[in-house]
Amino acid sequence: MPDAPAASLHQRIYGDIEGGILGGRLKPGDRIPSEHELMEVYGCSRMTVSKALTALAAAGLIERRRRAGSFVTRPRIERTVMEIQDFAVEAARAGRNYGYEQLSREVLRLPEAQGSAFPVPAGTEVLRMEGLHRIDGVAVALERRLVMLDAVPAARGMDFTATAPGRWLLQQVPWSDAVHVIGAGLADAVTARLLNLDRGDALLILDRETRQGARTITQVRLFHPATLYRFVGRFSPGTAGG
């Protein structure tokens, strides 16, 4: 049987490593097999292996270190202007108690395109969740989240009743960039009840999409009582356009 073309081999190597990372088998910081190891496993040239690893590095999935090898990329919060929130860390820094309550969870294919700040095509298979973040027993955020199961298949079997999905994603899934959209709104009856507000009270609303290269990992909308939260951005002269 003739050898597979080099082009398909480097794509196969890329796909196998990408699948291990996004599926959770390879964790942030884990070492990727060396070029020589991959050459033996796939029966190919060093050039083919190098091409696959270069593409993985360009996608932000791995980082290549001279003389040390290649490693699964760790999440890099500094790549965004605003931090991706970890409510548990925020509470711990302030010496306060944190809790998360899962309100709903379902796996589905979206029946129609989502018209949020970041549109999702109809037919996309997602894990859709809703939960409450509490600090010292006070509800500080209502979270509505979509996790793209083609990008994060390991999320399908995860139990998020005790661990907030955002915390798990930050710890387990490498990402390359995120986009925030900040807005304001008024609490409807359901949101007011969950956040212990009056209907019509002011909300700060954060929409965020987190990506790995061109692929969306997760989208979240966070509703904060306006009296409890504010968003702060810090800039240096090199980060602003004018």
Secondary structure as UniProt FT lines:
FT   HELIX           6..22
FT   TURN            23..24
FT   TURN            28..29
FT   STRAND          31..32
FT   HELIX           35..42
FT   HELIX           46..58
FT   TURN            59..60
FT   STRAND          62..65
FT   TURN            66..68
FT   STRAND          69..72
FT   HELIX           77..79
FT   HELIX           87..93
FT   TURN            94..95
FT   STRAND          98..109
FT   TURN            122..123
FT   STRAND          125..135
FT   TURN            136..137
FT   STRAND          138..148
FT   TURN            149..151
FT   HELIX           153..157
FT   HELIX           165..172
FT   STRAND          177..186
FT   HELIX           189..194
FT   TURN            195..196
FT   TURN            199..200
FT   STRAND          202..212
FT   TURN            213..214
FT   STRAND          215..225
FT   TURN            226..228
FT   HELIX           237..239
//
